[in-house]
Amino acid sequence: MVVSVDAKIVIIGCGISGIAAAHRLVNAGFHNVRIVEATARSGGRIKTGRLGDNIVEIGANWIHGPSEGNPVFRLARQYGLLDPEALTPENQTIDVGGHPPWVPNIFTSSGRKLNTEDIYPAMEMFNELLNECSEFRQGGEPVASVGGFIRSEVQQRAAEKWKDVDTATKSLQLCVISNMLKVECCVNGTHSMDDVGLGAFGLYETLPGLDCTFPGGYEGLIKNLMSELPGGLVTYNQPVRCVHWNNTEKRGNPVMIECDAGEKISADHVIVTVPLGYLKKHHSALFRPPLPLHKLHSIQRLGFGTSNKIFVEFDSPWWDAACELISLLWEDEDVMLDQVPDVQRSWIKKLFGFTVLKPTERYGHVLCGWIAGREAEYMETLSELEVTQSVTQLIRRFTGNPTITPRRILRSQWFHDPWTRGSYSYPGKGCSVQDLENMMEPLPTKGSQTQPLQVLFAGEATHPCYYSTVHGALHTGWREADRLISHYSSISPSEPPKSKL
């Protein structure tokens, strides 16, 4: 435990990692902590919205792996934010390996409704291959990408396993593979599984527990955490223009944060928690001196894509009462593609289906459509009316019911949010453990003669195995706070650190 430390610490970004870092530092006795946030709100990519009377998640959706090892789950339980079902021991011990066992309704582009057994051969093969993808390590992979591996293996295995199957059935199974590749694009936040590195795919780790949601909205977690921080600690609407670090003058602090509005904030340490999408676009202007080359290369190698949602409300359900997932199979997609050839004309084909918001008593009849990649980015540029028309035509075609009409829609637009530039990170082709280590490495790098730990990095893209998750982001905020706490704990008590103000 550190008591009353004068070191001046600035945190850039008031998402969950920035909030977690501030919490840890304040509780450890640092009383000179400040968060600067570019927008008017806290939470970052945790963002709860409303569709009519319904609470919906524009950003983070689930607690992935709600069990004792997940700090988001522990906090949500502590604050009383979860349904009783999510708290049961049974719920915490179910291990779904990142893919919840949802009850599906399956529709095809010719208006047929299929049984799960009809598509089981493809589902079984795809899931086997996905598990195999996780077993490769850097240097041992036969091809560069997950998409490339799955397609080549399906072709080989289908020729053997499905050799006695008629052409129409085999074609349908390959269309299922295309659909499942699109599902994985949303799960991984990528345009195509051809962009996801096969050697690094297995770095991601799951936690046990059946994914659960926040009945009152994910932002409830943010509100509770913020209420425990000292008032006035966050400055909103304060974008940062540049982090000047390695100030070698004997007097003054080694870091100076220059804000768009003109304010200049001196600090001993800055924790940068901006999303990787923002870092990819703005790193050259954001740091003076520039980031070291190995860090830049890792920023480039890591992927950061868009996964968007389209919430659709109906007066009555057109899906089965037990249904949790609606899959849409295009019968002309037996070439196993997870991207469309003409984004402007066919973007809607990238939408793999809908999850059903449960329970119905709480949400009414609301579906959440999922779409990733450049098709999702193009969708953001359309008017709400155009999106509604496309979704309506899609549903009418797949159900064969020309009267189905949505009551209203709401969609996310993460790519065009200038402070995120997408949804979350994934390991790109050629990515390795070293890249994730480079992401979290503080500046100046080891061996430098100047003051250490001037610039620290947190956020989901800096976690070595929980990247893309809220619990990963939370862990990284704590990690960087602990790095500073440990640094000051190692200073002799007879020489208390003095502020350089």
C-alpha positions in Angstrom: 0.0 0.0 0.0 1.4 3.4 -1.0 0.4 6.5 1.0 0.1 10.0 -0.5 2.2 10.0 -3.6 2.7 13.3 -5.4 3.6 11.9 -8.8 1.4 13.6 -11.4 -0.4 11.0 -13.6 -2.6 11.8 -16.6 -4.8 9.1 -18.2 -5.9 9.6 -21.8 -9.4 8.1 -22.3 -12.2 7.4 -19.9 -13.1 4.0 -21.1 -13.1 1.0 -18.8 -9.3 0.7 -18.9 -8.7 4.4 -18.0 -11.3 4.2 -15.2 -9.8 1.0 -13.9 -6.3 2.6 -13.8 -7.6 5.7 -12.0 -9.4 3.6 -9.4 -6.3 1.5 -8.6 -4.0 4.6 -8.4 -6.4 6.7 -6.2 -7.0 3.7 -3.9 -3.2 3.3 -3.6 -2.7 6.9 -2.4 -1.9 8.8 -5.6 -3.7 12.1 -5.2 -2.6 13.8 -8.4 -4.5 11.7 -11.0 -6.5 13.1 -13.9 -8.4 11.6 -16.8 -8.7 13.6 -20.1 -11.5 12.3 -22.3 -12.1 13.4 -25.9 -15.9 13.0 -25.8 -18.7 14.2 -23.5 -19.2 10.8 -21.8 -17.4 8.0 -19.9 -17.4 4.4 -21.0 -15.8 4.4 -24.4 -16.9 1.3 -26.3 -19.3 0.5 -23.5 -22.4 2.4 -24.7 -26.0 1.7 -23.8 -28.8 3.1 -25.9 -32.6 2.9 -26.3 -34.8 1.5 -29.0 -38.2 2.7 -28.1 -38.7 1.5 -24.5 -35.9 -1.1 -24.7 -32.4 -0.9 -23.4 -29.9 -2.1 -26.0 -26.2 -2.2 -26.2 -24.6 -0.1 -28.9 -21.2 -1.2 -27.8 -20.0 -4.1 -25.5 -22.8 -6.7 -25.3 -21.9 -9.6 -23.0 -19.8 -10.5 -20.1 -17.7 -13.2 -21.8 -17.1 -15.9 -19.4 -19.0 -14.7 -16.3 -17.0 -16.6 -13.6 -14.7 -15.9 -10.6 -11.7 -15.3 -12.9 -13.5 -12.5 -14.7 -13.2 -9.1 -12.9 -16.1 -7.6 -14.9 -18.3 -10.4 -13.5 -17.1 -9.8 -10.0 -17.7 -6.1 -10.1 -21.2 -6.5 -11.7 -22.1 -9.0 -9.0 -20.8 -6.6 -6.3 -22.9 -3.8 -7.7 -26.0 -6.0 -8.0 -26.3 -5.5 -11.8 -27.0 -9.1 -12.9 -30.0 -11.4 -13.2 -30.1 -14.2 -10.6 -29.5 -16.9 -13.3 -26.1 -15.4 -14.2 -25.0 -15.8 -10.6 -25.7 -19.5 -10.2 -22.7 -21.9 -9.8 -24.0 -23.9 -12.9 -23.9 -20.7 -15.1 -20.3 -20.0 -13.9 -19.0 -23.5 -14.7 -20.4 -24.0 -18.2 -17.5 -23.8 -20.6 -18.7 -22.9 -24.1 -15.3 -22.1 -25.5 -16.4 -18.7 -26.7 -19.4 -20.0 -28.7 -22.7 -20.2 -26.7 -25.0 -23.1 -27.7 -27.8 -21.0 -29.1 -31.1 -22.5 -30.3 -31.3 -21.6 -34.0 -33.9 -20.9 -36.7 -32.3 -21.3 -40.1 -33.7 -19.7 -43.2 -32.5 -19.7 -46.8 -32.6 -17.1 -49.6 -35.3 -19.1 -51.4 -37.6 -18.8 -48.3 -37.1 -22.2 -46.9 -36.9 -22.9 -43.2 -34.3 -25.7 -42.4 -33.8 -28.0 -39.4 -30.6 -27.9 -37.5 -29.9 -31.5 -38.7 -29.9 -30.2 -42.3 -26.8 -28.1 -41.6 -25.1 -30.2 -38.9 -22.4 -31.7 -41.2 -21.0 -28.3 -42.1 -21.3 -26.9 -38.5 -19.5 -29.9 -37.1 -16.7 -29.6 -39.7 -16.4 -25.9 -39.2 -16.2 -26.1 -35.4 -13.5 -28.8 -35.7 -11.5 -26.6 -38.0 -11.9 -23.6 -35.7 -10.5 -25.6 -32.8 -7.6 -26.8 -34.9 -6.9 -23.1 -35.8 -6.3 -22.5 -32.1 -3.6 -25.1 -31.9 -1.1 -23.6 -34.4 1.8 -21.5 -33.1 3.9 -18.9 -34.9 6.1 -20.6 -37.4 4.2 -23.9 -37.5 1.2 -22.8 -39.5 0.7 -24.2 -43.1 -1.0 -21.0 -44.4 -1.0 -17.4 -43.2 -4.6 -16.9 -42.3 -7.5 -18.6 -40.6 -9.8 -18.1 -43.6 -7.2 -19.7 -46.0 -6.8 -22.7 -43.7 -10.5 -23.3 -43.2 -11.3 -23.0 -47.0 -8.5 -25.4 -48.1 -9.3 -27.9 -45.4 -13.0 -27.9 -46.1 -12.4 -28.6 -49.8 -10.1 -31.5 -48.9 -12.4 -33.0 -46.2 -15.6 -32.4 -48.1 -14.3 -34.3 -51.1 -13.7 -37.3 -48.7 -16.6 -37.0 -46.2 -19.3 -35.8 -48.5 -18.4 -37.8 -51.6 -21.7 -39.8 -51.6 -23.8 -36.7 -50.9 -25.9 -35.2 -53.8 -24.8 -31.9 -55.4 -27.6 -29.8 -53.9 -26.9 -31.0 -50.3 -23.1 -30.5 -50.7 -23.7 -27.0 -52.1 -25.9 -26.2 -49.1 -23.2 -27.3 -46.7 -20.7 -25.0 -48.4 -23.2 -22.1 -48.0 -23.3 -22.9 -44.3 -19.5 -22.6 -44.2 -19.8 -19.1 -45.8 -22.3 -18.1 -43.2 -20.1 -19.4 -40.4 -17.1 -17.5 -41.7 -19.3 -14.3 -41.6 -20.2 -15.1 -38.0 -16.5 -15.4 -37.2 -15.9 -12.0 -38.9 -18.2 -10.5 -36.3 -16.7 -12.4 -33.4 -13.2 -11.4 -34.4 -14.1 -7.8 -35.5 -12.5 -8.3 -39.0 -13.5 -7.7 -42.6 -12.5 -11.3 -43.6 -11.0 -14.3 -41.8 -8.3 -14.0 -44.5 -7.0 -11.1 -42.5 -6.7 -13.0 -39.2 -3.3 -14.7 -38.6 -3.4 -18.4 -38.2 -0.3 -18.6 -36.0 -1.7 -16.1 -33.5 -5.4 -17.2 -33.5 -4.8 -19.5 -30.5 -3.5 -16.6 -28.3 -7.0 -15.7 -27.4 -8.2 -17.4 -24.2 -11.8 -17.9 -23.0 -13.1 -18.1 -19.5 -15.8 -20.5 -18.2 -19.3 -19.3 -17.8 -22.3 -18.8 -20.0 -22.2 -15.3 -21.5 -24.6 -12.9 -19.8 -25.9 -9.4 -20.3 -26.7 -6.5 -18.0 -30.5 -6.1 -17.6 -30.2 -2.4 -16.9 -27.4 -1.8 -19.5 -23.6 -2.2 -19.5 -23.2 1.5 -18.7 -24.5 0.7 -15.2 -21.0 -0.8 -14.5 -19.4 2.5 -15.7 -21.8 4.6 -13.5 -20.9 2.6 -10.4 -17.2 2.8 -11.0 -17.3 6.5 -11.8 -19.3 7.2 -8.6 -16.3 5.9 -6.5 -13.8 8.2 -8.1 -13.2 11.7 -6.6 -15.3 14.4 -8.3 -13.6 16.5 -11.0 -11.1 13.9 -11.8 -12.3 13.7 -15.4 -12.1 16.5 -18.0 -14.6 15.8 -20.8 -14.5 17.2 -24.4 -10.8 17.4 -24.1 -9.1 15.7 -27.1 -5.3 15.3 -26.9 -3.3 16.6 -29.8 0.1 15.4 -28.8 2.0 13.6 -26.0 5.5 15.2 -25.7 7.6 12.7 -23.8 11.3 12.3 -22.9 11.6 16.0 -21.9 15.3 15.9 -20.9 15.3 19.3 -19.1 16.5 19.0 -15.5 13.5 21.0 -14.3 9.9 20.2 -15.1 8.1 17.0 -15.8 9.3 14.5 -18.4 5.9 14.5 -20.1 3.7 17.3 -21.5 0.2 16.6 -22.9 -0.9 19.1 -25.4 -4.7 19.3 -25.9 -6.7 20.5 -28.9 -8.2 23.3 -26.9 -4.7 24.7 -26.2 -4.2 23.5 -22.6 -0.8 22.0 -21.8 -0.7 19.5 -18.9 2.7 18.5 -17.4 3.0 15.1 -15.9 5.4 12.5 -14.6 3.5 9.7 -16.3 0.7 9.3 -18.9 -1.4 6.2 -19.4 -2.6 6.1 -23.0 -5.8 4.0 -23.3 -7.0 5.1 -26.8 -8.4 2.3 -29.1 -6.1 0.7 -31.5 -8.1 2.1 -34.4 -7.4 5.6 -33.3 -3.7 4.8 -32.7 -3.3 3.3 -36.2 -4.6 6.5 -37.8 -3.1 9.1 -35.5 0.1 7.7 -33.9 2.5 9.9 -36.0 0.9 13.1 -34.8 0.1 11.8 -31.3 3.7 11.2 -30.0 6.8 13.4 -30.0 9.3 11.9 -30.3 7.6 9.3 -32.5 7.0 5.8 -31.2 9.9 3.3 -31.5 9.9 1.3 -34.8 9.2 -2.1 -33.2 6.1 -0.6 -31.5 4.9 0.9 -34.7 5.3 -2.4 -36.6 3.2 -4.1 -34.0 0.5 -1.5 -34.2 0.4 -2.1 -38.0 0.4 -5.9 -37.7 -2.4 -6.1 -35.2 -5.8 -5.9 -36.8 -8.6 -3.6 -35.8 -12.0 -4.0 -37.6 -15.6 -3.1 -37.4 -18.4 -5.2 -36.1 -21.8 -3.4 -36.1 -25.3 -4.1 -34.8 -28.7 -3.4 -36.4 -31.4 -3.6 -33.8 -34.9 -4.3 -35.3 -38.1 -4.2 -33.4 -41.3 -5.9 -34.5 -44.9 -5.9 -33.4 -44.9 -9.7 -33.2 -42.3 -12.4 -33.6 -41.8 -14.3 -36.9 -39.4 -16.7 -35.2 -40.0 -19.7 -32.8 -40.5 -19.0 -29.1 -37.3 -20.9 -28.2 -35.2 -19.4 -30.9 -32.0 -17.5 -29.8 -30.2 -17.2 -33.1 -31.6 -16.7 -36.7 -29.2 -17.8 -39.4 -29.6 -16.6 -43.0 -28.1 -18.9 -45.6 -27.6 -17.5 -49.1 -27.9 -20.4 -51.6 -25.5 -18.8 -54.1 -22.6 -18.7 -51.6 -21.1 -22.2 -52.0 -17.7 -20.7 -52.8 -17.1 -20.2 -49.1 -16.7 -16.4 -49.1 -17.0 -14.1 -46.1 -17.1 -10.9 -48.1 -19.3 -9.6 -50.9 -18.0 -8.7 -54.4 -19.9 -5.5 -54.7 -20.2 -3.7 -51.3 -22.6 -1.0 -52.4 -25.1 -3.3 -54.1 -24.8 -6.4 -51.8 -23.6 -5.1 -48.4 -26.7 -6.7 -46.7 -25.4 -10.2 -47.7 -22.6 -9.8 -45.1 -25.3 -9.7 -42.3 -25.1 -13.4 -41.2 -28.3 -13.3 -39.1 -29.8 -12.1 -35.8 -29.6 -12.8 -32.2 -32.9 -12.7 -30.3 -33.0 -10.3 -27.3 -34.2 -12.3 -24.3 -36.3 -12.4 -22.2 -39.3 -11.3 -24.3 -41.0 -9.9 -21.2 -38.2 -7.3 -20.9 -37.4 -6.6 -24.6 -40.6 -7.3 -26.5 -39.8 -8.6 -30.0 -36.4 -7.2 -30.8 -33.6 -8.8 -32.9 -30.0 -7.8 -33.2 -28.5 -8.1 -36.6 -24.7 -8.5 -36.9 -22.5 -7.3 -39.7 -18.7 -6.9 -39.9 -16.0 -5.4 -42.1 -16.2 -3.0 -45.0 -19.8 -3.9 -45.6 -20.5 -2.8 -42.0 -18.6 0.4 -42.7 -20.6 1.1 -45.8 -23.9 0.5 -43.9 -22.9 3.3 -41.6 -23.0 5.8 -44.5 -26.6 4.9 -45.4 -29.7 6.7 -44.0 -31.7 4.9 -41.4 -34.5 4.6 -44.0 -32.2 2.9 -46.5 -31.0 0.4 -43.8 -34.6 -0.3 -42.7 -35.6 -1.0 -46.4 -32.7 -3.4 -46.9 -33.4 -5.3 -43.7 -37.1 -5.5 -44.5 -36.4 -6.9 -48.0 -33.9 -9.4 -46.5 -36.3 -10.7 -43.9 -39.3 -10.9 -46.4 -37.1 -12.8 -48.8 -35.8 -15.3 -46.3 -39.1 -16.0 -44.6 -41.2 -15.9 -47.7 -43.6 -13.5 -45.9 -44.1 -10.3 -47.8 -46.0 -8.5 -45.0 -43.3 -8.5 -42.2 -42.5 -4.9 -41.4 -40.1 -3.6 -38.7 -41.5 -1.1 -36.3 -38.2 0.7 -35.9 -34.4 0.1 -36.1 -31.3 1.4 -34.4 -27.8 0.7 -35.7 -24.2 1.2 -34.3 -21.7 3.2 -36.3 -18.3 2.4 -34.8 -16.1 3.0 -37.8 -17.3 6.6 -38.3 -16.8 7.4 -34.6 -13.6 9.4 -34.9 -12.3 8.3 -31.5 -12.5 4.6 -32.1 -12.4 4.0 -35.9 -13.8 0.5 -35.5 -14.8 -2.0 -32.8 -12.0 -4.1 -31.4 -8.6 -5.7 -32.1 -7.6 -9.1 -33.5 -4.2 -10.7 -34.4 -3.5 -10.0 -38.0 -1.4 -12.1 -40.4 2.2 -12.4 -39.2 1.2 -11.3 -35.7 2.9 -12.9 -32.8 3.1 -12.9 -29.0 5.9 -10.4 -29.3 3.6 -7.9 -31.0 1.2 -8.0 -28.0 4.2 -7.6 -25.7 5.3 -4.6 -27.7 1.9 -3.0 -27.5 2.0 -3.0 -23.7 5.7 -1.9 -23.4 6.1 1.4 -21.6 8.3 4.3 -22.9 11.1 4.9 -22.8 12.1 1.3 -23.5 14.4 -0.6 -21.2 18.0 0.4 -21.1 17.2 4.1 -21.6 19.0 6.5 -19.2 16.0 8.8 -18.8 13.2 8.6 -16.3 11.3 5.3 -16.8 7.6 4.8 -17.2 6.8 8.1 -18.9 4.2 6.7 -21.3 2.3 3.6 -20.5 -0.3 1.8 -22.7 -3.6 0.2 -21.7 -6.8 -0.9 -23.5 -8.1 -4.2 -24.9 -5.5 -4.3 -27.7 -2.7 -4.4 -25.2 -3.9 -7.6 -23.4 -1.9 -10.7 -24.5 -4.9 -13.1 -24.4 -8.1 -11.3 -23.5 -7.9 -8.7 -26.4 -11.2 -7.5 -27.8 -13.0 -8.0 -24.4 -14.1 -5.7 -21.6 -12.4 -7.8 -19.0 -9.2 -7.6 -21.1 -9.4 -3.8 -21.1 -10.1 -3.7 -17.3 -7.1 -6.0 -16.6 -4.8 -3.7 -18.6 -5.9 -0.6 -16.7 -5.1 -2.3 -13.4 -1.8 -3.6 -14.9 -0.5 -0.2 -15.8 -1.6 1.3 -12.5 0.2 -1.6 -10.7 3.3 -0.9 -12.7 3.4 2.7 -11.3 2.5 1.6 -7.8 5.3 -1.0 -7.9 7.7 1.7 -9.2 7.0 4.1 -6.3 6.9 1.3 -3.7 10.5 0.5 -4.7 11.6 4.0 -3.9 13.2 4.2 -0.4 10.7 5.7 2.2 13.5 8.0 3.4 13.4 9.6 -0.1 9.7 10.3 -0.8 9.0 11.1 -4.4 8.6 14.8 -4.9 6.5 16.4 -7.5 8.5 18.3 -10.1 5.9 21.1 -10.4 
